[in-house]
Amino acid sequence: MHKMSKEEFLFRYKKDIELKKKKEEEIKQGIRDANDFRMEGRIKNRYRNVRYR
């Protein structure tokens, strides 16, 4: 079980969401292929068993 402070959690989660948005933009513009990343599941899994200190 990974422990992190609430600030750290919010910081990381925000960063991941920004990355995801950027990637979605790139998919729309055809820079990348949608198969390049399966981010959504990975993000959810990373935060699924987080407990705040």
SERO-4910 file (N, C-alpha, C, O; in steps of 0.05 Angstrom, whole numbers):
BEGIN
 pado doro    nc1    nc2    nc3   cac1   cac2   cac3    cc1    cc2    cc3    oc1    oc2    oc3
  Met    A     17    -24      0      0      0      0     18     25      0     35     28     17
  His    A     13     42    -19     30     66    -22     17     89     -7     -7     94    -10
  Lys    A     32    102     10     21    125     24     32    150     12     56    152      6
  Met    A     15    170     10     24    196      2      6    217     14    -17    212     20
  Ser    A     18    241     17      2    263     28    -19    272      8    -17    266    -16
  Lys    A    -39    286     18    -60    295      0    -49    314    -21    -57    313    -44
  Glu    A    -29    331    -13    -18    350    -33     -4    335    -55     -8    341    -79
  Glu    A     12    315    -48     26    299    -68      7    285    -86     11    284   -111
  Phe    A    -15    274    -75    -35    261    -91    -47    280   -111    -48    273   -135
  Leu    A    -55    303   -102    -68    322   -120    -49    331   -141    -56    334   -165
  Phe    A    -24    336   -133     -3    345   -152      0    324   -174      0    330   -198
  Arg    A      4    299   -166      9    278   -186    -16    273   -204    -13    270   -228
  Tyr    A    -39    274   -191    -64    268   -206    -68    290   -227    -76    284   -250
  Lys    A    -63    315   -219    -66    337   -237    -47    334   -261    -55    339   -284
  Lys    A    -23    327   -255     -3    324   -276    -11    302   -296     -9    306   -320
  Asp    A    -22    280   -285    -31    258   -302    -54    268   -320    -55    261   -344
  Ile    A    -72    283   -308    -95    292   -324    -86    311   -346    -96    310   -369
  Glu    A    -66    328   -340    -56    346   -361    -43    330   -383    -47    336   -407
  Leu    A    -28    310   -376    -15    293   -396    -37    280   -414    -34    280   -438
  Lys    A    -58    270   -401    -79    257   -416    -92    276   -435    -97    269   -458
  Lys    A    -97    301   -426   -110    320   -444    -91    326   -468   -100    328   -491
  Lys    A    -65    329   -462    -46    335   -484    -47    312   -504    -47    317   -528
  Lys    A    -47    287   -494    -47    264   -512    -73    263   -528    -72    256   -552
  Glu    A    -95    270   -516   -120    269   -531   -120    290   -553   -130    285   -575
  Glu    A   -108    313   -547   -105    333   -568    -88    322   -591    -95    326   -615
  Glu    A    -66    309   -584    -48    298   -605    -63    277   -622    -58    275   -646
  Ile    A    -80    262   -609    -95    242   -624   -113    256   -644   -116    248   -667
  Lys    A   -127    277   -634   -145    292   -652   -130    303   -676   -141    303   -698
  Gln    A   -106    313   -671    -91    325   -693    -77    304   -710    -65    310   -730
  Gly    A    -79    279   -702    -68    258   -718    -38    255   -714    -25    241   -730
  Ile    A    -27    267   -693      2    264   -688      8    236   -678     27    223   -685
  Arg    A    -10    227   -661     -6    201   -649    -29    182   -655    -51    191   -663
  Asp    A    -24    157   -652    -45    137   -655    -57    131   -628    -43    132   -607
  Ala    A    -82    125   -627    -96    121   -602    -84     97   -587    -87     96   -562
  Asn    A    -72     79   -601    -61     55   -588    -34     61   -574    -24     44   -559
  Asp    A    -23     85   -578      2     92   -566      1     91   -535     21     86   -522
  Phe    A    -23     94   -524    -24     95   -495    -52     86   -486    -72     92   -498
  Arg    A    -51     72   -464    -76     64   -450    -74     77   -423    -72     63   -403
  Met    A    -76    103   -423    -70    118   -398    -92    115   -378    -87    113   -354
  Glu    A   -117    116   -386   -139    118   -367   -137     96   -346   -138    102   -322
  Gly    A   -135     71   -355   -133     49   -336   -110     52   -318   -112     46   -294
  Arg    A    -87     60   -329    -63     62   -312    -66     83   -291    -57     79   -268
  Ile    A    -78    106   -298    -82    127   -278   -101    117   -256    -95    121   -232
  Lys    A   -123    105   -264   -142     95   -244   -128     75   -225   -132     76   -201
  Asn    A   -113     56   -237   -101     36   -220    -81     48   -201    -78     40   -178
  Arg    A    -66     69   -210    -46     81   -193    -58     93   -168    -46     92   -147
  Tyr    A    -82    104   -170    -94    118   -148   -115    101   -133   -127    110   -114
  Arg    A   -119     77   -143   -141     61   -131   -136     55   -102   -155     58    -86
  Asn    A   -112     47    -94   -108     40    -66    -90     60    -52    -74     53    -35
  Val    A    -94     85    -58    -79    106    -43    -94    112    -18   -119    114    -17
  Arg    A    -80    115      4    -92    125     29    -76    149     37    -52    151     34
  Tyr    A    -91    169     46    -77    193     55    -64    188     82    -74    173     99
  Arg    A    -41    201     86    -27    198    112    -43    212    133    -35    212    157
***
